Amino acid sequence: MSQTQQDISVGSEALRLLVAEGEAAALEAVQAVAEGAAPPITVVRCESVEAALALDGAAPVLVPVRAPLDHLQRALQAGAAPEAALDAWREGCEALLRVCRKARRRVVMVDAGMLASRPETVAEALGARLGVHLGPAETVQMGHGSEVSHVHAAIAATLLANDSRALELADEFEAMLLGPVTPRTLGRDGISAAAREAAALAEESDLLRENLQQMHADAERLLGEKTELEANLEALRQERDRASGELSEARQKLDAADAARAGLEARLEEQRASAEDASRKAAQEVSSLTEERDLLRENLQQMLGETERLLGEKTELEGRVESLNSELGDRHLLKAQLDAVGRQLEEAREVQRLRESVLGAEILQMAAQARQERAALAEERDRLTADLQAARDEIMRLRESTSWKVTAPLRAARQGLSRP
């Protein structure tokens, strides 16, 4: 037994072993080999090497650590960049070595991978170091959380081999490890597996490159189709704008035609009302003239009757005159009286004729004026009817036009949106 082993085991009937926290599998392996120790060992878990050293100033401190190759391989498999993984290992290794150098007599470093995979060899070396007999321990499988990648192991070995500072730290690190140590380089089987994995990765890379080229070609084709679709869309938008312009123009013409039709209908209604009013007035005037004519006829009949009566009286007077002439013999006086009565009768007849002529002329003039007004109203009505028919024909022409039929879906959509 060496001086270092004696120093950490002297006077230890129940040896206290401080274990710095590591991987669960390694800690389970330490607990398993310590259960059958003679003399017994009390295992105390600590958060870190510093905490273990500060907890007890004499008890040995067991530090399960990963070998450099294993540590780098796990970091690379986790997705770390090679340089970053190597820098992180160097910094962690230097920090651990600085602590362990100061307490080299108490600190016992073991390879965590070997402790889990070959606990019997590590237990033998650890028992010899501590001066106790450790019981047997079963092999504990320490997974990487994913399938082991020989390519990452090859990259990790290459990183270590090409960095002088990393090699110095690995030499010192391995020198402080107790028991068997994980090799720093890959074996022949590992190299063959790494070559196979690299070939598979190269083949997968070629396949991915082909897929990428195919995707680029598809993307170019899709971009061409997109450009063509955008051109078609722009053409459709221009056609829609043109159709919208034609629709707006047709709507304006239709509105103007509707307004003109409404104006014509209003004017026609006004002319019709005016014609009806004029006809009514003409009818009233004709009725009034007819009544006046009938009244004049009655007066004329009365005057004729009066004339006949006067003629009768004249005849009677003539008879009386003759009688008087015969009786009185004053023929000249009676003749003068008879002439006066005849002149009065002629004047009455002349007045009657004048009145009849004046009334007839007025009736004829009013009838002619009424006929002229009726003809003018009929002409205006025909003209308005022709204008209304022209407006209706224009509306029918617009509705039969191509632009009106093309924009029918737009009008239907607009009417659907405007409905509540």
C-alpha positions in Angstrom: 0.0 0.0 0.0 1.4 3.4 -0.9 1.8 6.4 1.4 -1.1 8.2 -0.3 -3.4 5.2 0.3 -2.3 5.0 4.0 -3.0 8.7 4.4 -6.7 8.4 3.4 -7.5 5.2 5.2 -5.6 5.2 8.5 -7.9 5.1 11.5 -11.1 4.5 9.4 -13.1 1.7 11.0 -16.1 3.1 9.1 -14.6 5.0 6.3 -16.5 8.1 5.1 -16.3 8.6 1.3 -17.3 11.9 -0.2 -18.6 11.6 -3.8 -18.8 14.8 -5.9 -22.0 14.8 -7.9 -21.7 13.2 -11.4 -23.9 11.2 -13.7 -26.6 9.1 -12.0 -25.3 5.8 -13.4 -21.8 6.5 -12.0 -23.1 7.4 -8.6 -25.2 4.2 -8.6 -22.1 2.2 -9.4 -20.2 3.8 -6.5 -23.1 3.1 -4.2 -23.2 -0.6 -5.4 -19.5 -1.3 -4.8 -19.6 0.5 -1.4 -22.4 -1.7 -0.1 -20.2 -4.8 0.4 -17.1 -2.9 1.6 -15.2 -4.2 4.5 -14.7 -2.3 6.7 -17.9 -0.5 5.8 -17.9 2.7 3.8 -20.4 5.6 4.3 -21.0 7.3 0.9 -21.8 11.0 1.2 -22.9 12.8 -2.0 -21.8 16.4 -2.4 -22.7 19.1 -5.0 -19.1 19.7 -6.2 -15.5 19.0 -5.4 -15.2 22.2 -3.5 -18.2 21.4 -1.4 -16.8 17.9 -0.6 -13.4 19.3 0.4 -15.0 21.9 2.6 -17.3 19.3 4.3 -14.6 17.1 5.8 -10.9 17.9 6.0 -9.7 14.3 6.1 -12.2 12.1 4.2 -11.3 11.0 0.7 -13.2 12.7 -2.2 -14.2 10.5 -5.1 -14.7 12.4 -8.4 -16.3 10.4 -11.3 -15.4 12.2 -14.5 -15.8 11.6 -18.2 -12.7 10.9 -20.3 -11.8 13.6 -22.9 -12.9 11.5 -25.9 -16.2 10.5 -24.3 -16.9 14.1 -23.2 -16.2 15.6 -26.6 -18.2 12.9 -28.4 -21.3 13.6 -26.1 -20.9 17.4 -26.7 -20.7 16.9 -30.5 -23.7 14.6 -30.5 -25.7 17.3 -28.5 -25.1 19.7 -31.4 -22.2 21.8 -30.2 -19.7 23.1 -32.7 -16.3 21.3 -32.7 -14.2 24.3 -31.6 -16.7 25.3 -29.0 -16.9 21.8 -27.6 -13.1 21.6 -27.4 -12.8 25.1 -25.7 -15.5 24.1 -23.2 -13.7 20.9 -22.3 -10.4 22.7 -21.9 -11.9 25.3 -19.6 -13.7 22.7 -17.5 -10.7 20.4 -17.4 -8.4 23.2 -16.3 -10.8 24.3 -13.6 -11.2 20.8 -12.3 -7.4 20.2 -12.3 -6.7 23.4 -10.5 -9.0 22.2 -7.6 -7.7 18.7 -7.6 -4.0 19.7 -7.7 -4.4 21.5 -4.4 -5.9 18.4 -2.7 -4.1 15.7 -4.7 -3.7 13.5 -1.6 -7.4 13.4 -0.9 -9.0 13.6 -4.3 -9.5 10.3 -6.2 -10.6 10.7 -9.9 -12.1 7.8 -11.7 -13.3 7.4 -15.3 -17.1 7.5 -15.1 -17.5 5.5 -18.2 -15.2 2.7 -16.9 -16.9 2.9 -13.5 -20.3 2.2 -15.2 -19.1 -0.4 -17.8 -16.3 -2.1 -15.9 -17.1 -1.5 -12.2 -15.1 -4.6 -11.0 -11.8 -3.3 -12.3 -12.4 0.2 -11.0 -13.6 -1.3 -7.6 -10.4 -3.3 -7.3 -8.2 -0.2 -8.0 -10.4 2.0 -5.7 -10.3 -0.6 -2.9 -6.5 -0.7 -3.1 -6.3 3.1 -3.0 -8.7 3.3 0.0 -7.3 0.3 1.8 -10.6 -1.5 2.0 -12.2 -4.5 0.3 -15.1 -3.5 -2.0 -17.9 -5.8 -2.9 -18.8 -6.9 -6.4 -20.8 -4.6 -8.6 -23.0 -5.2 -11.6 -22.3 -3.4 -14.9 -24.5 -0.3 -15.4 -25.3 0.8 -18.9 -24.6 4.6 -19.3 -26.5 5.8 -22.3 -25.7 8.9 -24.2 -29.4 9.9 -24.5 -29.1 8.8 -28.2 -27.4 6.2 -30.4 -23.6 6.3 -30.2 -22.1 8.1 -33.3 -18.7 6.8 -34.3 -18.3 9.8 -36.7 -18.6 12.1 -33.7 -16.0 10.0 -31.8 -13.7 10.2 -34.8 -14.1 14.0 -34.9 -13.5 14.2 -31.1 -10.3 12.1 -31.4 -9.1 14.4 -34.3 -9.8 17.5 -32.2 -7.7 16.1 -29.3 -4.8 15.0 -31.6 -4.5 18.4 -33.3 -4.5 20.6 -30.2 -1.3 20.6 -28.2 -2.8 22.2 -25.1 -5.7 19.7 -25.1 -3.1 16.9 -25.3 -1.2 18.3 -22.3 -4.4 18.5 -20.3 -5.5 15.0 -21.4 -2.1 13.6 -20.3 -2.4 15.3 -16.8 -6.1 14.3 -16.6 -5.4 10.7 -17.4 -2.4 10.6 -15.0 -4.7 11.6 -12.2 -7.4 9.0 -13.0 -7.5 5.8 -10.9 -7.9 2.5 -12.6 -8.5 1.8 -16.3 -9.0 4.8 -18.6 -11.1 5.1 -21.8 -8.8 5.2 -24.8 -8.0 8.6 -26.3 -8.3 7.3 -29.9 -10.7 5.0 -31.7 -10.0 1.3 -32.2 -10.1 -0.5 -35.6 -13.7 -1.3 -35.1 -14.6 2.2 -34.2 -12.7 3.6 -37.2 -14.5 1.1 -39.5 -17.8 2.1 -38.0 -16.9 5.8 -38.4 -16.0 5.2 -42.0 -19.3 3.4 -42.7 -21.2 6.2 -41.0 -19.2 8.8 -42.9 -20.1 7.0 -46.2 -23.7 6.9 -45.2 -23.7 10.6 -44.3 -22.0 11.3 -47.7 -24.6 9.3 -49.5 -27.3 11.0 -47.5 -25.7 14.4 -48.2 -25.7 13.6 -52.0 -29.3 12.6 -51.7 -30.1 15.8 -49.8 -28.2 17.8 -52.4 -30.2 16.1 -55.2 -33.4 16.8 -53.3 -32.3 20.4 -52.8 -31.6 20.8 -56.5 -35.0 19.3 -57.3 -36.5 21.7 -54.8 -34.7 24.6 -56.4 -36.0 23.5 -59.8 -39.5 23.1 -58.4 -39.1 26.5 -56.8 -38.0 28.1 -60.1 -41.0 26.4 -61.9 -43.3 27.6 -59.2 -41.9 31.1 -59.4 -42.4 31.0 -63.2 -46.0 29.9 -62.6 -46.4 32.5 -60.0 -45.2 35.2 -62.5 -47.5 33.9 -65.1 -50.4 33.8 -62.6 -49.6 37.4 -61.5 -49.6 38.5 -65.2 -52.9 36.7 -65.7 -54.2 38.3 -62.5 -53.1 41.7 -63.7 -54.8 41.2 -67.1 -57.9 40.1 -65.3 -57.7 43.2 -63.0 -57.3 45.4 -66.1 -60.2 43.7 -67.8 -62.2 44.1 -64.6 -61.3 47.8 -64.4 -62.3 48.2 -68.1 -65.5 46.4 -67.5 -66.1 48.5 -64.4 -65.5 51.6 -66.5 -67.9 50.4 -69.2 -70.4 49.5 -66.5 -70.0 52.9 -64.9 -70.4 54.6 -68.3 -73.4 52.4 -69.1 -74.9 53.1 -65.7 -74.4 56.8 -66.3 -76.1 56.5 -69.7 -78.9 54.5 -68.2 -79.3 57.0 -65.4 -79.3 59.8 -68.0 -81.8 57.8 -70.1 -84.0 57.2 -67.0 -83.8 60.9 -66.1 -84.7 61.8 -69.7 -87.5 59.3 -69.7 -88.7 60.6 -66.4 -88.5 64.2 -67.8 -90.3 63.1 -70.9 -93.0 61.3 -68.9 -93.4 64.4 -66.7 -93.6 66.7 -69.7 -96.0 64.2 -71.4 -98.1 64.1 -68.3 -98.0 67.9 -68.1 -98.9 68.2 -71.7 -101.6 65.6 -71.3 -103.0 67.5 -68.3 -102.7 70.8 -70.2 -104.4 69.2 -73.2 -107.1 67.8 -71.0 -107.5 71.2 -69.4 -107.6 72.9 -72.8 -110.0 70.3 -74.1 -112.1 70.8 -71.0 -112.0 74.6 -71.4 -112.8 74.3 -75.1 -115.6 71.9 -74.3 -116.9 74.4 -71.8 -116.6 77.3 -74.2 -118.3 75.3 -77.0 -121.0 74.3 -74.5 -121.3 78.0 -73.6 -121.4 79.0 -77.2 -123.9 76.3 -78.0 -126.1 77.5 -75.2 -125.7 81.1 -76.4 -126.4 80.0 -79.9 -129.5 78.1 -78.8 -130.5 81.2 -76.8 -129.9 83.3 -80.0 -131.9 80.9 -82.0 -134.7 81.2 -79.4 -134.5 84.9 -79.6 -134.4 84.7 -83.4 -137.5 82.5 -83.3 -139.1 85.0 -81.0 -138.1 87.8 -83.4 -139.4 85.8 -86.4 -142.6 85.2 -84.5 -142.6 88.9 -83.7 -141.9 89.7 -87.3 -144.7 87.4 -88.5 -146.9 89.1 -85.9 -145.8 92.4 -87.2 -146.4 91.3 -90.7 -149.8 90.2 -89.6 -150.3 93.5 -88.0 -148.9 95.2 -91.2 -151.4 93.2 -93.2 -154.0 94.1 -90.8 -152.8 97.7 -90.8 -152.8 97.7 -94.6 -156.3 96.4 -94.5 -157.2 99.0 -91.9 -155.2 101.6 -94.0 -157.2 100.6 -97.0 -160.2 100.8 -94.9 -159.1 104.1 -93.5 -158.1 105.2 -96.9 -161.5 104.3 -98.1 -163.0 105.8 -95.0 -160.8 108.8 -94.5 -159.3 109.3 -98.0 -156.0 110.4 -96.5 -153.8 107.9 -98.4 -150.6 109.8 -98.3 -150.5 109.9 -94.5 -151.3 106.3 -94.1 -148.8 105.4 -96.7 -146.1 107.4 -94.8 -147.0 105.5 -91.6 -146.9 102.2 -93.4 -143.5 103.0 -94.9 -142.2 104.0 -91.4 -143.5 100.7 -90.0 -141.9 98.8 -93.0 -138.6 100.6 -92.4 -138.7 99.7 -88.8 -139.4 96.1 -89.8 -136.5 96.1 -92.2 -134.2 97.6 -89.6 -135.2 94.9 -87.2 -134.5 92.2 -89.8 -131.1 93.8 -90.6 -130.2 93.9 -86.9 -131.3 90.3 -86.6 -129.1 89.3 -89.6 -126.2 91.2 -88.2 -126.5 89.6 -84.8 -126.8 86.1 -86.5 -123.7 86.8 -88.7 -121.7 88.1 -85.7 -122.6 85.1 -83.6 -121.9 82.6 -86.4 -118.5 84.1 -87.1 -117.6 84.0 -83.4 -118.7 80.4 -83.1 -116.8 79.5 -86.2 -113.6 81.3 -85.0 -113.8 79.7 -81.6 -114.4 76.3 -83.1 -111.4 76.8 -85.5 -109.2 78.0 -82.6 -110.3 74.9 -80.5 -109.4 72.6 -83.5 -106.0 74.3 -83.9 -105.2 73.9 -80.1 -106.4 70.3 -80.3 -104.1 69.6 -83.3 -101.1 71.3 -81.6 -101.7 69.2 -78.4 -102.0 66.1 -80.5 -98.7 66.9 -82.3 -97.0 67.6 -79.0 -98.3 64.3 -77.6 -97.0 62.4 -80.7 -93.6 64.1 -80.4 -93.4 63.2 -76.7 -94.5 59.6 -77.4 -91.8 59.4 -80.0 -89.1 60.7 -77.6 -90.3 58.2 -74.9 -90.1 55.4 -77.4 -86.5 56.5 -78.5 -85.5 56.5 -74.8 -86.9 53.0 -74.3 -85.1 51.8 -77.4 -81.8 53.3 -76.1 -82.3 51.5 -72.8 -83.0 48.2 -74.6 -79.9 48.8 -76.7 -77.8 49.3 -73.6 -79.2 46.2 -71.9 -78.5 44.1 -75.0 -74.9 45.4 -75.2 -71.9 43.1 -74.4 -70.7 45.3 -71.6 -74.1 45.1 -69.9 -74.1 41.3 -70.2 -70.4 41.0 -69.0 -71.0 43.1 -66.0 -74.2 41.3 -65.0 -72.4 39.2 -62.2 -70.9 42.5 -60.8 -74.4 44.0 -60.6 -75.8 40.9 -59.0 -73.0 40.9 -56.4 -73.5 44.6 -55.7 -77.3 44.0 -55.3 -76.6 41.1 -53.0 -74.3 43.3 -50.9 -76.7 46.2 -50.7 -79.5 43.9 -49.5 -80.1 44.1 -45.7 
